[in-house]
């Protein structure tokens, strides 16, 4: 490979962040409340992690379980607070009741980010038409990554979609990096790398006791070894 694959690790606190960086993570996704699949953390946590590590940190902008935007002005306020705490990169993504991208909400929140880089998260896996969603967001300011398992059920079910989308890189709507996560296991890596996928996202897999324990530098290092570099 011409460049090493990106390894992004979910962090809940400073301890996680330090361990992830020590294990070789390239980037963190910072969230709280994994019981709700990851919500916006506190500003204090953002500030603490920014002070503790020097790898990029993407901060979740999501205030409630599910993929509806909810109160958009509350999201805008959260985005402002996260930026004031030192956040420079973000994760977001909103769908309406019909499974279409909620463009108004995405536009309003992204405007507050003023060009900061951001990931459209696994809401894409619940979209009614993921190709249409990608084309609607093709030239969206700051959007450089899609976090996806290829299917709502996870990577096992989504492998064909992931490989097909990797093969469309360069087409309109497919210029963003494909960041694979959601039930991702080490045995998936070889086939995904062969398909040209170069970014991987882990949460529970970075923890020896799953979500009951902290990030393990050793577990992250094993992923780094398998991914190369």
Residue, then its C-alpha position, 0 to 999 in steps of 0.5 A: x500500500x502506498x500509505x498506511x490505513x487510518x485507524x480511528x478508535x472510539x474514546x469516552x474519556x482521557x484514559x481511553x484517548x491516551x491508550x488509543x494513541x499509545x496503541x497507534x490510533x491515528x484518530x479518535x471519535x469522541x462520544x459519551x453514552x454508548x448505550x445510545x450508540x454515542x452522543x455528544x460528550x461534555x465540553x470538559x471531556x473534549x478539552x481534557x482529551x485535546x490536552x492529553x493527546x496530539x492525534x486528531x479528535x472527531x467529536x460527535x454531534x448527536x443529542x439523542x438516540x436515533x437518527x432524527x436531528x431533534x432540536x437543531x438549535x440545541x445541536x448548533x449550541x453544542x457545536x459552538x460549545x465543542x469548538x470553544x473547548x478545542x474541537x476541530x473535527x466532528x461527526x454528525x448525520x441526520x435522517x428524516x422520518x422517511x429515511x432521507x437525509x435531513x438536509x436542512x439540519x445538516x446544512x444548519x449544523x455544518x454552517x456552524x462548523x465553518x468548514x471544519x472537517x466532519x464525518x457523516x456517521x452510520x445514519x447512512x446505513x439506515x438511509x432509504x437510498x444511500x446512493x441518493x444521500x451521497x449524491x445530495x451531499x457530494x460537494x458539502x463543505x467539510x464532509x470528507x468521510x462516511x462511517x459505514x458498515x455497509x448495512x444496518x446489521x453491521x459489516x458482516x451483512x454490509x461487505x458487498x456494499x462496502x466493496x462496491x462503494x470502494x470501487x466507485x471512488x471518484x464518481x460524484x458522491x463517492x469522493x469522501x473516504x470510506x471509514x468502515x465500522x460497526x461490527x468490524x472484526x480483524x478477520x474482515x480486514x484483509x478483504x477490505x484492504x484488498x477492495x481498496x478500503x483504507x480507513x477503519x473504525x473500532x469501539x468495543x474491539x479496542x477494549x479487552x472487556x468490551x464496553x465494560x472496560x477502557x481502551x486497551x493500548x495492546x488491543x489497538x496495537x494489534x489492529x495497527x499491526x494487522x492494518x500495517x504501519 
